[in-house]
Amino acid sequence: MGSVLPFHTPIAKPIPSAKTTPSKAIVDRNVISVVLGDILFKTWYPSFYPEELAGKELDRLYVCQWCFKYSKELMPFLAHTHLPEDSSTQKTRIQYTKLMAKNTRLLFTQNLSLFAKLFLDNKSVFFDVTSFNYYLLAHTPPPAPTSSSSPQPQIVGFFSKEKMSWDNNNLACILVFPPWQRKGLGKILMGISYELSEREGRIGGPEKPLSELGTKGYMRFWEARIANAILGMKAKATMTVGEIAESCWVLPEDTVAVLRAMGFLATKKKADGSVLVSKAKMMEWVSANGIDLTPPICGEGFLKEGSPEDLQNEEA
C-alpha cells in the first residue's frame, strides 16, 4: 500500500492515472476528478450528484474518506473532514464490515453509491439502497516511523448484495477504488461473497452483466477457484461440470465459461455431460498462466453469525 498517501500529507496530492481505466470510459462526465481524503484522482463515468452541485462539468469534487459526504468547495470540506467518533486502531491490516442500509446508515450508503458510480458504468442504484447489504473493505496502513499517532482505517472498496435475490446473486456491485486497484483486493471482496454463499448453502454468482473490468477480474478469480477444486478432488476418471460447480460453489454456467476459456471443454465429452480433465495438464495450465492458487480469504477469520459485533452492526 506504499503508493497511497498518509492523511497528514498536504491536500491534495495527485496519483498517476490508473492503468485499469476502462477502454470504454465515456467522456461526458459531470465530475472530472475527486479528492478522497487527501488523494486526487480522475473519475471514469458520470454520477447522479445534484445538478445544482456539480452542474454539467465540475472540475473537482471533495469527498470525505470516512462518510463520503461531498462538497465542491475546499473550505467546507476541510471543516467537515474528521475521524469518526467511534474510530479505533485495528489489529488487522485488512478487514471487512457489513452494513445494512437503514436508519443512520442510509445516508452513508447513498453517498457511497454516488461516489462508486463515478467508476462504474452499468450501476444506477443510489437512492433506494434499503434492499441491499453493503460489505466494506478497510485497510489500516502501517504506522509512519516519524509519527506518534496511530493510523486510521481507510475504506478502499466494497461490494453490495441484495437482501433477497431470486437469481441467487451473491453480489450486486463491486468496486475497489482506483488508488488501491491492482493490489489483489478485488479477489478478497469476491472471496467474501462466495464464502457467504457457501455459509448460506446456495450456489451463486455476481449480478450480470459484468463491467469490462469486472469480467476480467472474475475470470481470473474463477480460474483459480475452479483449478483448486479440480486439483483437490479425489482421483476420478471423469467429473461432470455439475460436480465441479458444486465443489467450488460457482454457478454451472460460469463454470462452463471458465473451462471453455481454459481449453478444457475442447476435449471429448461423454453422453452424461462429464468431461475428462487431467490434473497434470491442469497444473501445467496454472503454471503457464501464472495463476495464484492461494485462497484470497480464510474462512476462520469470519465472525460467527449472531456474535455481539455482528448484531451491533445490523442494529445500527
Residue pairs with C-beta under 8 A, 6 or more apart in sequence:
1 139
1 141
1 180
1 183
3 15
3 179
4 39
4 141
4 154
4 179
4 180
5 13
5 15
5 38
5 39
6 141
6 144
6 147
6 151
7 37
7 38
7 65
7 151
7 152
8 147
9 38
10 38
11 35
11 38
11 74
11 78
12 35
12 38
12 39
12 40
13 38
13 39
13 40
14 39
14 40
14 41
15 39
15 40
15 41
15 178
15 179
17 41
17 42
18 41
18 42
18 178
18 179
18 181
18 182
19 182
20 178
20 181
20 182
20 213
21 42
21 44
21 178
22 44
22 121
22 211
22 212
22 213
23 212
24 121
24 212
25 44
25 45
25 121
26 45
26 46
26 121
28 46
29 43
29 44
29 45
29 46
29 57
29 118
30 46
30 47
30 49
30 51
30 54
30 55
30 56
30 57
30 58
31 43
31 46
31 47
31 49
31 54
31 58
31 61
31 118
32 42
32 43
32 57
32 58
32 59
32 60
33 40
33 41
33 42
33 43
33 59
33 60
33 61
34 40
34 41
34 43
34 60
34 61
34 62
34 63
34 115
34 118
35 60
35 61
35 62
35 63
35 77
36 63
36 65
36 115
36 177
36 179
37 63
37 64
37 65
37 81
37 154
39 179
40 60
41 178
41 179
42 178
43 118
43 119
44 118
44 119
44 121
45 117
45 118
45 119
45 120
45 121
46 117
46 118
47 114
47 115
47 117
47 118
47 126
48 114
48 117
48 124
48 126
49 58
49 61
49 70
49 114
53 70
53 72
54 61
54 72
58 72
60 72
61 70
61 71
61 72
62 70
62 71
62 72
62 73
62 74
62 77
63 69
63 70
63 115
64 70
64 77
64 80
64 81
65 81
65 154
65 155
66 81
66 82
66 83
66 84
66 87
66 155
67 84
67 108
67 111
68 108
68 111
68 112
68 114
68 115
69 80
69 111
70 111
70 114
70 115
71 77
71 80
83 152
87 152
87 153
89 140
89 150
89 151
89 152
90 138
90 140
90 153
92 140
93 139
93 140
93 142
94 137
94 138
94 139
94 140
94 185
94 188
95 137
95 138
95 140
95 153
96 135
96 136
96 137
96 138
96 188
96 189
96 192
97 135
97 136
97 138
97 313
98 133
98 134
98 135
98 136
98 310
98 313
98 314
99 105
99 108
99 109
99 133
99 134
99 135
99 136
99 313
99 316
100 133
100 134
100 313
100 314
100 316
101 109
101 110
101 129
101 130
101 131
101 132
101 133
101 134
102 130
103 316
104 316
105 134
105 316
106 129
106 130
109 129
109 132
109 134
110 126
110 127
110 129
112 134
112 158
113 123
113 125
113 126
113 129
113 160
113 173
114 126
116 123
116 158
116 173
116 175
117 123
117 124
117 126
119 175
119 177
119 178
120 173
120 175
120 211
121 211
121 212
122 209
122 211
123 172
123 173
125 132
125 160
125 172
125 173
129 160
131 162
131 163
131 164
132 160
132 161
132 162
132 163
132 172
133 160
133 161
133 163
134 158
134 159
134 160
135 158
135 159
135 160
135 161
135 189
135 192
135 193
136 155
136 157
136 158
137 155
137 156
137 157
137 158
137 176
137 185
137 188
137 189
138 153
138 154
138 155
138 156
139 153
139 154
139 156
139 180
139 185
140 151
140 152
140 153
140 154
141 151
141 154
142 151
143 150
143 151
144 151
155 177
156 176
156 177
156 179
156 180
156 185
157 174
157 175
157 176
157 177
157 180
157 185
157 186
157 189
158 174
158 175
158 189
159 171
159 172
159 173
159 174
159 175
159 189
159 192
159 193
160 171
160 172
160 173
160 174
161 169
161 170
161 171
161 172
161 193
161 196
162 169
162 172
162 207
165 172
165 204
167 207
168 197
168 202
168 203
168 204
168 205
168 251
169 204
169 205
169 206
169 207
170 193
170 194
170 196
170 197
170 202
170 204
170 205
170 206
171 189
171 190
171 193
171 205
171 206
171 207
172 206
172 207
173 207
174 186
174 189
174 190
174 193
174 206
174 214
176 183
176 185
176 186
176 189
184 296
186 217
186 221
187 217
187 220
187 221
187 296
188 296
188 297
190 206
190 217
190 218
190 221
190 296
191 221
191 295
191 296
191 297
192 297
193 204
193 206
194 204
194 225
194 249
194 250
195 297
195 299
195 302
197 203
197 204
197 249
198 249
199 302
199 305
203 245
203 246
203 249
203 250
203 251
204 249
204 251
205 250
205 251
205 254
206 214
206 218
210 218
218 254
219 258
219 261
220 291
221 296
222 250
222 254
222 255
222 258
223 258
223 261
223 262
223 289
223 291
224 291
224 292
224 293
225 248
225 250
226 244
226 248
226 250
226 255
226 258
226 259
226 262
227 282
227 285
227 286
227 291
227 293
228 248
228 293
228 295
229 244
229 247
229 248
230 239
230 244
230 277
230 279
230 282
231 279
231 282
231 283
231 293
232 247
233 239
233 243
233 247
237 276
238 270
238 274
238 275
238 276
239 274
239 275
239 277
240 272
240 273
240 274
240 275
241 252
241 255
241 256
241 259
241 273
241 275
242 252
242 273
244 250
244 255
244 259
245 251
245 252
245 254
245 255
248 255
250 258
256 265
259 265
259 275
260 266
262 285
263 285
264 275
264 277
264 281
264 282
264 285
265 275
267 275
267 276
267 277
268 276
269 275
285 291
286 293
303 309
303 310
304 310
